[in-house]
């Protein structure tokens, strides 16, 4: 049988910075989608009024 060779595991130079940094302002995805929808509606309304 062939002998199994164990290769060292590596991350390939990738560094995860999100574990070290915590922001003070956190927005929920629902809030962001709501703001975008509101902007689109306002833009549509202003475009039709002028």
C-alpha positions as CSV (number, residue, x, y, z in Angstrom):
1,X,0.0,0.0,0.0
2,X,1.0,3.6,-0.5
3,X,2.3,5.5,2.4
4,X,0.1,8.5,3.4
5,X,1.9,11.9,3.6
6,X,0.5,14.5,5.9
7,X,0.9,18.1,4.6
8,X,1.0,21.1,6.9
9,X,-2.3,23.0,7.1
10,X,-2.1,26.7,6.2
11,X,-4.4,29.6,5.6
12,X,-2.6,30.7,2.5
13,X,-1.8,34.2,3.8
14,X,-5.3,35.0,4.6
15,X,-5.8,37.1,7.8
16,X,-9.2,37.5,9.5
17,X,-9.4,41.1,10.9
18,X,-13.1,41.0,11.7
19,X,-12.4,39.2,14.9
20,X,-10.3,42.1,16.2
21,X,-12.4,45.0,15.3
22,X,-15.8,45.8,16.8
23,X,-17.8,48.8,15.5
24,X,-19.9,51.0,17.8
25,X,-22.6,51.4,15.2
26,X,-24.3,48.2,14.0
27,X,-27.2,48.4,11.5
28,X,-29.6,45.5,10.9
29,X,-30.0,44.3,7.4
30,X,-33.7,45.1,7.6
31,X,-33.0,48.7,8.4
32,X,-30.5,49.0,5.4
33,X,-33.1,47.5,3.0
34,X,-35.8,49.8,4.4
35,X,-33.6,52.9,3.9
36,X,-32.8,51.9,0.3
37,X,-36.5,51.3,-0.5
38,X,-37.4,54.7,1.0
39,X,-34.8,56.4,-1.1
40,X,-36.0,54.7,-4.3
41,X,-39.6,55.7,-3.5
42,X,-38.6,59.3,-2.8
43,X,-36.5,59.4,-6.0
44,X,-39.4,58.0,-8.0
45,X,-41.9,60.6,-6.5
46,X,-39.5,63.5,-7.1
47,X,-38.9,62.4,-10.6
48,X,-42.6,62.3,-11.4
49,X,-43.4,65.7,-9.7
50,X,-40.8,67.7,-11.6
